[in-house]
């Protein structure tokens, strides 16, 4: 692939949702790496680099109000969007609006996977909208606290409304054209909430791996990880889970020994922070948790450094006895992941983590660590812990140390974070949002599915749970190796869209749209 194309293909949506300690940082970079890998194939984009090459999707900018809830505040910023009109039939054709989440949004968002893959069947116009404060859609003034108060899911939904109206005018979209929202992960929640709050503007939504229930202590994440490590359907086993536990127990034993054992551990596991302090030890243990959790969360996805089957093989729990101990296998897993991500360090010192998160300089691309931490502190929580006996990892880092980041970086107390989580669920309805014409899609391997809607809540609030499916897997480009359950899941999504668009057509005839 040529260099110019590589520069255009930025990360999409698949970043992790954890709050921003060492484990969260690693998981988010895993998600970004997987998305970049999936977007790096020109063949998958339907692009030809020879004569007659298809044009890259169009990029545009919308002027959005910084504070849409204050009519006297006329400050604005530019929000990036991408357009793929190659299949659009115009007239009354549908609009597929792909919402961005907590990272930058590249042209692949309108060219690969769904909704792009679904557009030809209905002659849809595909548009993606980058989330405010991420990617290149960052308001002037940077990421100071005074600015971040304009960053929330409610502000993002106001942007969706404004964009829906502005883009309709810009592309001369018929008033009878149905707008259908798509999104994955946090953006999947936004897609569901857009339909919930603005049903007169958004006709329907497909919400993939959408954690619509905010939660302070997300211990359920590791419950799913533990269960998945034992799932024979994806290469896990009881022996694998036991091997993971043994590897973590050995890491903790060496940390307790201190001295030379601790120094060797630091080298072997690529910890860049001195391991003498409890908080730096927690950073390392959390990063190791994220490494194992990432193998589960992104299991079977193109570009993922390790699948559950591969991880279990390394640790000796998958029938592979080539390594003498589970700890040796964990060391090898660390090397594989860091090499894949192009990183030298698995973890840093706590002080360095805090210093990085306090930086108010925007990142030009990729994940927005400071921004997403702010959203977890002011809306969602999502702090993954390992404090119950079923968890196969260390009990560090505990919830207090994760909440401490909100205090150290933003001056927000643990009580205010807990209150914010409760307010989010009160405003959106948690796992019973009460929206109509929303399809929630999840995979049972994905730890985030426990915060989503996995059973139909009514005839028009549907749910699809894909067996052995990982995080946002239904949105990824199709591959020959896709499982039968994934193929069936995509067929169900197609059929649901067919039903909705027939309903929209009927409404057009009656003059109701």
C-alpha positions as CSV (number, residue, x, y, z in Angstrom):
1,X,0.0,0.0,0.0
2,X,1.3,3.4,-0.9
3,X,2.4,5.9,1.8
4,X,-0.2,8.5,0.9
5,X,-3.0,5.9,1.4
6,X,-1.6,4.8,4.7
7,X,-1.6,8.4,6.0
8,X,-5.3,8.7,5.2
9,X,-6.4,5.5,6.9
10,X,-6.7,6.5,10.5
11,X,-8.1,4.7,13.5
12,X,-11.9,4.2,13.9
13,X,-13.9,3.1,16.9
14,X,-12.5,0.0,18.4
15,X,-10.6,1.6,21.3
16,X,-11.3,0.2,24.7
17,X,-13.6,2.0,27.2
18,X,-11.6,1.6,30.4
19,X,-10.7,4.6,32.5
20,X,-7.1,5.6,31.9
21,X,-4.7,3.8,34.1
22,X,-2.0,1.5,32.7
23,X,-4.5,-1.3,31.9
24,X,-6.8,1.1,30.2
25,X,-4.1,2.7,28.1
26,X,-2.9,-0.7,26.9
27,X,-6.4,-1.8,26.0
28,X,-7.1,1.4,24.1
29,X,-4.0,1.0,22.1
30,X,-4.8,-2.6,21.3
31,X,-8.2,-1.4,19.9
32,X,-6.5,1.3,17.9
33,X,-4.0,-1.1,16.5
34,X,-6.6,-3.6,15.5
35,X,-8.6,-0.9,13.7
36,X,-5.6,0.5,11.9
37,X,-4.7,-3.1,10.8
38,X,-8.2,-3.7,9.5
39,X,-8.2,-0.3,7.6
40,X,-4.8,-0.8,6.1
41,X,-6.0,-3.2,3.4
42,X,-6.7,-1.3,0.1
43,X,-8.4,-4.4,-1.1
44,X,-11.0,-4.3,1.7
45,X,-11.7,-0.6,1.0
46,X,-12.6,-1.4,-2.6
47,X,-9.9,1.0,-3.7
48,X,-7.6,0.5,-6.7
49,X,-4.2,2.1,-6.7
50,X,-3.9,1.8,-10.5
51,X,-5.5,3.8,-13.3
52,X,-9.1,4.6,-12.7
53,X,-8.7,4.3,-8.9
54,X,-11.8,5.1,-6.9
55,X,-11.7,8.4,-5.2
56,X,-11.1,8.4,-1.5
57,X,-14.2,9.4,0.5
58,X,-14.9,13.1,0.9
59,X,-14.0,14.9,4.1
60,X,-15.9,17.9,5.3
61,X,-16.2,20.2,8.3
62,X,-19.3,21.4,10.2
63,X,-19.4,24.5,12.3
64,X,-20.9,23.4,15.6
65,X,-21.7,25.4,18.8
66,X,-19.3,24.8,21.6
67,X,-22.2,25.1,24.1
68,X,-25.4,24.1,22.3
69,X,-27.4,24.5,25.5
70,X,-26.6,28.2,25.9
71,X,-28.2,30.3,23.2
72,X,-26.1,33.4,24.2
73,X,-22.8,31.6,23.8
74,X,-21.9,31.7,20.1
75,X,-18.5,30.1,20.3
76,X,-18.0,27.3,17.8
77,X,-15.6,24.6,16.6
78,X,-15.2,22.6,13.5
79,X,-16.4,19.0,13.5
80,X,-15.0,16.6,10.9
81,X,-17.2,14.2,8.9
82,X,-16.6,11.7,6.1
83,X,-18.9,10.9,3.2
84,X,-19.2,7.9,0.9
85,X,-21.8,8.6,-1.8
86,X,-20.8,6.0,-4.3
87,X,-23.9,3.9,-3.7
88,X,-26.3,6.6,-3.0
89,X,-29.4,6.6,-5.2
90,X,-30.4,10.1,-4.0
91,X,-34.1,11.0,-4.0
92,X,-35.5,9.1,-1.0
93,X,-32.5,6.8,-0.4
94,X,-31.6,6.2,3.3
95,X,-28.8,7.9,5.2
96,X,-26.5,5.7,7.3
97,X,-25.0,7.9,9.9
98,X,-21.9,6.3,11.5
99,X,-21.2,7.9,14.9
100,X,-17.6,8.3,16.2
101,X,-16.6,7.5,19.7
102,X,-13.6,8.1,21.9
103,X,-11.0,8.3,19.2
104,X,-10.2,9.9,15.9
105,X,-12.4,8.9,12.9
106,X,-10.8,8.0,9.6
107,X,-12.2,7.5,6.0
108,X,-12.5,3.7,6.7
109,X,-15.5,4.6,8.8
110,X,-17.5,5.1,5.6
111,X,-15.7,2.5,3.5
112,X,-15.3,-0.7,5.5
113,X,-17.4,-3.0,7.6
114,X,-20.9,-1.9,8.5
115,X,-22.6,0.4,7.8
116,X,-20.6,0.8,4.5
117,X,-21.0,-2.9,3.6
118,X,-24.8,-2.5,3.9
119,X,-25.1,0.6,1.8
120,X,-25.1,-1.0,-1.7
121,X,-28.2,-3.1,-1.0
122,X,-30.3,0.0,-0.3
123,X,-28.5,2.8,-2.2
124,X,-27.6,4.5,1.0
125,X,-25.5,7.6,1.6
126,X,-22.9,6.8,4.3
127,X,-21.7,9.6,6.6
128,X,-19.5,9.4,9.6
129,X,-19.3,12.0,12.3
130,X,-16.2,12.4,14.5
131,X,-17.0,13.0,18.2
132,X,-16.3,16.4,19.6
133,X,-12.9,16.7,21.4
134,X,-11.4,13.7,19.6
135,X,-9.3,13.3,16.5
136,X,-9.3,16.6,14.6
137,X,-12.6,17.8,16.1
138,X,-11.0,19.6,19.1
139,X,-12.2,23.1,19.9
140,X,-9.7,25.9,20.1
141,X,-8.3,26.3,23.6
142,X,-7.1,22.7,24.0
143,X,-8.1,20.3,26.8
144,X,-8.2,22.6,29.9
145,X,-10.9,21.9,32.4
146,X,-12.7,25.0,31.4
147,X,-13.0,23.5,27.9
148,X,-13.7,19.9,29.0
149,X,-17.0,20.9,30.6
150,X,-18.4,21.0,27.0
151,X,-17.4,17.3,26.5
152,X,-20.2,14.8,27.3
153,X,-22.5,12.4,25.7
154,X,-25.3,15.0,25.8
155,X,-23.1,17.5,23.9
156,X,-22.3,14.7,21.4
157,X,-26.0,14.0,20.9
158,X,-26.7,17.7,20.3
159,X,-24.0,17.6,17.6
160,X,-25.8,14.6,16.0
161,X,-29.0,16.7,15.8
162,X,-27.2,19.7,14.4
163,X,-25.3,17.6,11.9
164,X,-28.4,15.8,10.8
165,X,-30.1,19.1,10.0
166,X,-27.0,20.7,8.4
167,X,-26.1,17.7,6.3
168,X,-29.7,17.3,5.1
169,X,-29.4,20.8,3.6
170,X,-25.9,20.3,2.3
171,X,-26.6,17.1,0.4
172,X,-30.2,18.1,-0.5
173,X,-31.5,15.0,1.3
174,X,-35.2,14.4,0.9
175,X,-37.3,15.0,4.0
176,X,-38.7,11.5,3.5
177,X,-35.2,9.8,3.6
178,X,-34.8,7.8,6.8
179,X,-31.7,8.4,8.9
180,X,-30.3,5.3,10.6
181,X,-27.5,5.6,13.2
182,X,-24.7,3.1,13.6
183,X,-22.1,2.9,16.3
184,X,-19.8,0.5,18.2
185,X,-18.8,0.5,21.8
186,X,-19.4,4.0,23.4
187,X,-20.5,5.2,20.0
188,X,-23.0,2.3,20.0
189,X,-24.6,3.8,23.1
190,X,-24.7,7.1,21.4
191,X,-26.5,5.5,18.4
192,X,-29.1,4.0,20.8
193,X,-29.5,7.3,22.7
194,X,-29.9,9.3,19.5
195,X,-32.9,7.3,18.6
196,X,-34.2,7.4,22.3
197,X,-33.9,11.2,22.6
198,X,-34.6,12.3,19.0
199,X,-37.0,9.8,17.4
200,X,-38.4,12.5,15.1
201,X,-34.9,12.9,13.5
202,X,-33.4,9.4,13.8
203,X,-35.6,6.6,12.3
204,X,-33.7,3.6,13.7
205,X,-30.3,2.6,15.2
206,X,-28.0,-0.3,15.3
207,X,-26.0,-0.3,18.5
208,X,-23.0,-2.7,18.5
209,X,-21.3,-3.7,21.8
210,X,-23.0,-0.7,23.4
211,X,-22.4,-0.4,27.2
212,X,-25.6,1.6,28.0
213,X,-25.4,0.9,31.7
214,X,-22.8,3.1,33.4
215,X,-21.2,1.4,36.4
216,X,-18.6,2.6,38.9
217,X,-17.1,-0.8,39.8
218,X,-17.0,-2.9,36.7
219,X,-16.0,-6.2,38.3
220,X,-18.2,-8.1,35.9
221,X,-15.6,-7.4,33.1
222,X,-13.2,-9.9,34.7
223,X,-16.0,-12.3,35.4
224,X,-16.5,-12.6,31.6
225,X,-12.8,-12.8,31.0
226,X,-12.5,-15.7,33.5
227,X,-15.4,-17.5,31.9
228,X,-14.0,-17.0,28.4
229,X,-10.6,-18.3,29.4
230,X,-12.5,-21.6,30.2
231,X,-14.5,-21.6,27.0
232,X,-13.5,-24.5,24.7
233,X,-15.4,-22.9,21.8
234,X,-12.6,-20.2,21.5
235,X,-9.7,-22.3,22.7
236,X,-10.0,-21.9,26.4
237,X,-10.0,-24.5,29.1
238,X,-10.1,-25.0,32.9
239,X,-6.3,-25.5,32.6
240,X,-5.9,-22.2,30.8
241,X,-7.7,-20.3,33.5
242,X,-5.6,-22.1,36.1
243,X,-2.4,-21.2,34.2
244,X,-3.3,-17.5,34.1
245,X,-3.9,-17.6,37.8
246,X,-0.5,-19.3,38.4
247,X,1.3,-16.8,36.2
248,X,-0.2,-13.8,38.2
249,X,0.6,-15.5,41.5
250,X,4.2,-15.9,40.4
251,X,4.4,-12.2,39.4
252,X,3.1,-11.2,42.8
253,X,5.5,-13.6,44.5
254,X,8.5,-12.0,42.8
255,X,7.2,-8.5,43.6
256,X,7.1,-9.5,47.3
257,X,10.6,-10.8,47.2
258,X,11.9,-7.4,46.1
259,X,15.6,-6.8,45.4
260,X,17.1,-8.8,42.5
261,X,13.9,-10.7,41.9
262,X,11.9,-7.5,41.5
263,X,14.6,-6.0,39.2
264,X,14.6,-9.1,37.0
265,X,10.8,-9.0,36.8
266,X,10.9,-5.4,35.7
267,X,13.2,-6.3,32.8
268,X,11.4,-9.5,31.9
269,X,7.9,-7.9,31.7
270,X,9.1,-4.5,30.2
271,X,7.9,-2.4,33.2
272,X,9.4,1.1,32.7
273,X,8.5,2.2,36.2
274,X,10.5,1.3,39.3
275,X,8.6,-1.5,41.0
276,X,9.5,-0.5,44.6
277,X,6.2,1.3,45.3
278,X,2.8,-0.3,45.7
279,X,1.3,2.0,43.1
280,X,3.8,1.2,40.5
281,X,3.3,-2.5,41.2
282,X,-0.4,-2.0,40.7
283,X,0.3,-0.3,37.3
284,X,2.2,-3.4,36.2
285,X,-0.4,-5.9,37.4
286,X,-3.1,-3.8,35.8
287,X,-1.3,-3.8,32.5
288,X,-0.9,-7.6,32.7
289,X,-4.7,-7.9,33.4
290,X,-5.4,-5.7,30.3
291,X,-3.1,-7.9,28.2
292,X,-5.2,-11.0,29.1
293,X,-8.5,-9.1,29.0
294,X,-7.5,-7.8,25.5
295,X,-7.0,-11.3,24.2
296,X,-10.6,-12.0,25.3
297,X,-12.1,-8.6,24.3
298,X,-10.7,-8.7,20.8
299,X,-10.6,-12.5,20.3
300,X,-10.5,-13.7,16.7
301,X,-10.2,-10.2,15.2
302,X,-7.9,-9.4,12.3
303,X,-4.9,-7.6,13.7
304,X,-5.3,-8.8,17.3
305,X,-1.8,-9.8,18.6
306,X,-3.2,-12.7,20.6
307,X,-6.4,-14.7,20.6
308,X,-7.6,-16.7,23.6
309,X,-6.4,-19.9,21.9
310,X,-2.9,-18.5,21.3
311,X,-2.7,-17.1,24.9
312,X,-3.7,-20.4,26.4
313,X,-1.2,-22.2,24.2
314,X,1.6,-19.9,25.4
315,X,0.7,-20.3,29.1
316,X,0.5,-24.1,28.8
317,X,-3.2,-24.3,29.3
318,X,-4.0,-25.2,25.8
319,X,-2.2,-28.4,25.4
320,X,1.1,-26.8,24.5
321,X,3.8,-27.7,27.0
322,X,6.7,-26.0,25.2
323,X,7.1,-23.5,28.0
324,X,8.2,-24.6,31.4
325,X,5.9,-22.4,33.4
326,X,2.9,-20.2,33.0
327,X,5.0,-17.3,34.0
328,X,7.3,-17.9,31.0
329,X,4.3,-18.0,28.8
330,X,3.1,-14.7,30.2
331,X,6.5,-13.2,29.5
332,X,6.3,-14.3,25.9
333,X,2.7,-12.9,25.6
334,X,4.0,-9.5,26.8
335,X,6.8,-9.6,24.1
336,X,4.3,-10.5,21.3
337,X,1.8,-7.7,22.3
338,X,4.5,-5.0,22.7
339,X,6.1,-5.9,19.4
340,X,2.7,-5.8,17.7
341,X,2.0,-2.4,19.1
342,X,5.5,-1.0,18.5
343,X,5.9,-0.2,22.2
344,X,8.9,-0.7,24.5
345,X,7.0,-0.5,27.9
346,X,4.1,-2.5,29.2
347,X,3.7,-0.1,32.1
348,X,5.0,3.2,33.5
349,X,5.2,4.7,36.9
350,X,2.0,6.0,38.4
351,X,3.6,9.5,38.5
352,X,4.3,9.4,34.8
353,X,0.8,8.2,34.0
354,X,-0.7,11.1,36.0
355,X,1.7,13.6,34.4
356,X,0.7,12.4,30.9
357,X,-3.0,12.7,31.7
358,X,-2.6,16.2,33.1
359,X,-1.2,17.4,29.8
360,X,-3.7,19.7,28.0
361,X,-2.1,19.5,24.6
362,X,-4.4,17.7,22.1
363,X,-3.2,14.6,20.4
364,X,-3.5,15.0,16.6
365,X,-4.6,11.4,16.0
366,X,-5.5,8.2,17.8
367,X,-6.9,7.8,21.2
368,X,-7.8,10.8,23.4
369,X,-6.6,9.5,26.9
370,X,-7.3,12.7,28.8
371,X,-10.6,13.3,27.2
372,X,-11.9,9.8,27.8
373,X,-10.7,9.7,31.4
374,X,-12.7,12.9,31.9
375,X,-15.8,11.2,30.5
376,X,-15.4,8.2,32.8
377,X,-15.0,10.6,35.7
378,X,-18.0,12.7,34.8
379,X,-20.4,10.2,33.3
380,X,-19.6,6.5,33.1
381,X,-17.2,5.0,35.6
382,X,-16.3,1.7,33.9
383,X,-13.4,1.1,36.3
384,X,-12.5,-2.6,35.9
385,X,-11.6,-4.3,39.2
386,X,-10.6,-7.8,40.3
387,X,-11.8,-8.0,43.9
388,X,-13.9,-11.1,44.0
389,X,-12.5,-14.7,44.5
390,X,-13.6,-15.8,40.9
391,X,-11.2,-13.3,39.3
392,X,-8.0,-15.0,38.1
393,X,-5.8,-12.0,38.4
394,X,-4.3,-9.9,41.2
395,X,-6.6,-7.8,43.2
396,X,-4.6,-4.8,42.2
397,X,-5.3,-2.1,41.0
398,X,-8.3,-1.7,43.3
399,X,-11.2,0.7,42.8
400,X,-9.8,3.5,45.1
401,X,-6.6,3.8,43.1
402,X,-8.6,4.1,39.9
403,X,-10.9,6.8,41.3
404,X,-7.8,8.6,42.6
405,X,-6.9,9.4,39.0
406,X,-10.1,11.5,38.8
407,X,-9.0,13.4,41.9
408,X,-5.3,13.8,40.8
409,X,-6.0,14.8,37.2
410,X,-9.3,16.8,37.4
411,X,-9.9,17.4,41.1
412,X,-13.0,15.3,41.1
413,X,-13.9,13.4,44.2
414,X,-14.9,9.7,44.3
415,X,-18.4,10.8,45.6
416,X,-18.9,13.1,42.5
417,X,-17.9,10.3,40.2
418,X,-20.4,7.9,41.8
419,X,-23.1,10.6,41.6
420,X,-22.3,11.2,37.9
421,X,-22.7,7.5,37.1
422,X,-26.1,7.4,38.8
423,X,-27.2,10.5,36.9
424,X,-26.2,8.9,33.6
425,X,-28.3,5.9,34.2
426,X,-31.2,8.0,35.4
427,X,-31.0,10.1,32.2
428,X,-30.7,7.3,29.7
429,X,-32.4,4.5,31.4
430,X,-29.4,2.1,31.8
431,X,-30.2,-1.3,30.4
432,X,-33.9,-0.5,29.9
433,X,-33.6,2.7,27.8
434,X,-37.1,2.3,26.4
435,X,-36.2,3.3,22.8
436,X,-38.0,1.9,19.8
437,X,-36.5,0.7,16.5
438,X,-33.1,0.0,18.1
439,X,-31.2,-3.3,17.5
440,X,-28.6,-4.0,20.2
441,X,-25.8,-6.4,18.9
442,X,-23.3,-8.1,21.2
443,X,-21.0,-11.0,21.4
444,X,-21.0,-13.3,24.4
445,X,-17.2,-13.4,24.6
446,X,-17.0,-9.6,24.8
447,X,-16.8,-8.5,28.5
448,X,-18.8,-5.3,27.7
449,X,-21.9,-7.3,26.7
450,X,-22.9,-7.4,30.4
451,X,-23.5,-3.6,30.3
452,X,-25.6,-3.7,27.1
453,X,-29.0,-5.0,26.2
454,X,-28.8,-8.7,25.3
455,X,-32.5,-9.7,25.4
456,X,-35.3,-8.0,23.5
457,X,-37.1,-5.4,25.6
458,X,-40.1,-5.4,23.3
459,X,-41.2,-5.8,19.7
460,X,-39.3,-2.7,18.6
461,X,-36.3,-2.9,21.0
462,X,-34.5,-5.9,19.7
463,X,-31.3,-7.7,20.8
464,X,-28.9,-10.0,19.1
465,X,-26.3,-12.0,21.1
466,X,-23.6,-13.6,18.8
467,X,-22.1,-16.8,20.2
468,X,-18.3,-16.5,20.6
469,X,-18.5,-12.9,19.3
470,X,-16.0,-10.4,20.6
471,X,-16.1,-6.6,20.9
472,X,-17.8,-4.9,17.9
473,X,-17.0,-7.9,15.7
474,X,-20.2,-7.6,13.7
475,X,-18.9,-4.2,12.4
476,X,-15.6,-5.5,11.1
477,X,-15.1,-6.3,7.4
478,X,-16.2,-9.8,6.4
479,X,-13.5,-12.5,6.3
480,X,-13.6,-16.1,5.0
481,X,-12.8,-17.3,8.5
482,X,-15.9,-15.7,10.1
483,X,-17.8,-18.1,12.3
484,X,-21.3,-19.4,11.3
485,X,-22.7,-17.5,14.3
486,X,-21.2,-14.2,13.1
487,X,-22.4,-14.8,9.6
488,X,-25.9,-15.5,10.9
489,X,-25.7,-12.4,13.1
490,X,-24.9,-10.2,10.1
491,X,-27.8,-11.7,8.2
492,X,-30.1,-10.8,11.2
493,X,-28.8,-7.2,11.1
494,X,-29.5,-7.1,7.3
495,X,-33.0,-8.4,7.9
496,X,-33.7,-5.9,10.6
497,X,-32.7,-3.1,8.3
498,X,-34.9,-4.5,5.6
499,X,-37.8,-4.4,8.0
500,X,-37.1,-0.9,9.1
501,X,-36.7,0.4,5.6
502,X,-39.9,-1.2,4.4
503,X,-41.6,0.5,7.4
504,X,-40.0,3.8,6.3
505,X,-41.2,3.3,2.8
506,X,-44.7,2.7,4.0
507,X,-44.6,5.8,6.1
508,X,-43.4,7.8,3.0
509,X,-46.5,6.6,1.1
510,X,-48.7,7.7,4.0
511,X,-46.8,11.0,4.2
512,X,-45.8,10.3,7.8
513,X,-42.0,10.6,7.4
